[in-house]
Amino acid sequence: MKTIMVCIKHRYTDKPSCGGRGSDALACALEQLIADRQAQVKVHRFPCLGLCELGPNMKVVAGEMFHHVSEAMLPDILQSALDEPED
């Protein structure tokens, strides 16, 4: 099954983090979009994808990395996962 990794790292300092920028809510919205489309894609909440200053970050496993993710980008991220060939 295809997988989209969502960084959910929370930093409790003044440094940026994906979790601090709303990645938990984005992961939930992505899961709802997947369910609505009955897509064969799973969401994996991951502790850190690096590049915190560019977050929220998502990565299609074996595919593209997305930075500064917003809810408006979720359909394109899902489509990227669906377009990625199976292993």
LINTAUR-V412243 format. One record per pair of residues at least 4 apart in sequence whose ideal C-beta (glycine too) atoms are under 8 Angstrom apart, sorted by the first residue. I is the first residue (numbers start at 1). J is the second residue. If there is no record, write none. Layout:
# LINTAUR-V412243
{{I;J} {I;J}}
This chain:
# LINTAUR-V412243
{{1;40} {1;41} {1;42} {2;40} {2;41} {2;42} {2;60} {2;61} {2;81} {2;82} {2;84} {2;86} {3;41} {3;42} {3;43} {3;44} {3;60} {3;61} {3;81} {4;30} {4;41} {4;42} {4;43} {4;44} {4;58} {4;59} {4;60} {4;61} {4;77} {4;78} {4;81} {5;44} {5;45} {5;46} {5;49} {5;58} {5;59} {5;60} {5;61} {6;18} {6;23} {6;26} {6;27} {6;30} {6;43} {6;44} {6;45} {6;46} {6;56} {6;57} {6;58} {7;18} {7;19} {7;23} {7;46} {7;47} {7;48} {7;49} {7;52} {7;55} {7;56} {7;57} {7;58} {8;18} {8;19} {8;23} {8;24} {8;27} {8;45} {8;46} {8;47} {9;17} {9;18} {9;19} {9;23} {9;47} {9;48} {9;49} {9;52} {9;55} {10;17} {10;19} {10;20} {11;15} {11;16} {11;17} {11;19} {11;20} {11;52} {15;52} {16;20} {16;21} {16;52} {16;53} {16;55} {17;21} {17;52} {17;55} {18;23} {18;48} {18;49} {18;52} {18;55} {18;56} {18;57} {19;23} {19;24} {21;55} {21;56} {22;26} {22;56} {23;27} {23;55} {23;56} {23;57} {23;69} {24;28} {24;45} {25;29} {26;30} {26;56} {26;58} {26;69} {26;70} {26;71} {26;74} {27;31} {27;43} {27;45} {28;32} {29;33} {29;71} {29;74} {30;34} {30;43} {30;58} {30;74} {30;77} {30;78} {31;35} {31;43} {32;36} {33;37} {33;74} {33;75} {33;78} {34;39} {34;41} {34;42} {34;43} {34;78} {37;78} {39;78} {39;81} {39;82} {41;78} {41;81} {41;82} {44;61} {46;59} {48;52} {49;57} {49;58} {49;59} {49;65} {50;57} {51;55} {51;57} {51;67} {52;57} {54;67} {54;68} {55;67} {55;68} {55;69} {56;68} {56;69} {57;65} {57;66} {57;67} {57;69} {58;65} {58;66} {58;69} {58;77} {59;63} {59;64} {59;65} {59;66} {60;64} {60;65} {60;66} {60;77} {60;80} {60;81} {60;84} {61;84} {62;84} {62;87} {63;80} {63;81} {63;84} {64;80} {66;73} {66;77} {66;80} {69;73} {69;74} {69;77} {73;77} {74;78} {75;79} {76;80} {77;81} {78;82} {79;83} {80;84}}
